[in-house]
Amino acid sequence: AACSVLGGLRLSGQSVTTITDSEVDGRGHGVPAVTALDRSSGTLMNSIVTNSGEHGILMGDQASLHLKHNKIHNHAKCGVVLAGSSRGVLEGNQVEGCGFAGISITGEAQPVVQQNKVWANKRFNVVVSSRAAPLIKDNDIYRSHGYGVSCDGESSAKVTKNRIYENRFAGFKIGPAATAFVHGLSLIHISEPTRLLSISYAVFCLKKKKKKRYKIY
């Protein structure tokens, strides 16, 4: 179906929904523009999701949406949140201009995040936390005011063939309890050094003791 929705859209139960070529405007309200809970599933494609006072899209419980070729922008907190045990797919979306993160993956969510452009989000472009285990593949992740990709909590992300560049603090950060399986990472066109901030390296400077010399008379 094609539609224009003001104020928000909610999917629940075991509903299966296909929405294409639509616009969902959160009108600045303090609820997500799109919420998918329980075991709801379906497709949101070629649409615009904008202007929520909360998150753009919240996928929780065991919901499984396929988000494809959407423009998701200008939300107060996150563009897309995947929580609970959700296993959605984010493919070919543009996610920008959100107040906290472009994409937040938390709980025990195991989504596939591929071929998206995620840029100019305030604190993180992509943040993975709790025990989430996403596949993050072939994305362009750039110009965050904070971090490009941040793996925190006890998460275990697979990060492969992404292009991460021009993020203010660091392109890729791994927290002390997180695990990241990284392959084919490109850190390019760096305006400030992209570095692994939370991997600590200890450097010890050992001062060599001078041997005492004694004069014998």
Salt bridges, closest charged atoms under 4 A:
GLU54 OE2 - HIS55 NE2 3.56
GLU54 OE1 - LYS77 NZ 3.38
GLU91 OE1 - HIS66 NE2 2.98
ASP138 OD1 - ARG163 NH2 3.03
ASP140 OD1 - ARG163 NE 2.84
ASP152 OD1 - LYS173 NZ 2.96
GLU154 OE1 - ARG131 NE 3.26
GLU166 OE1 - ARG143 NE 2.80
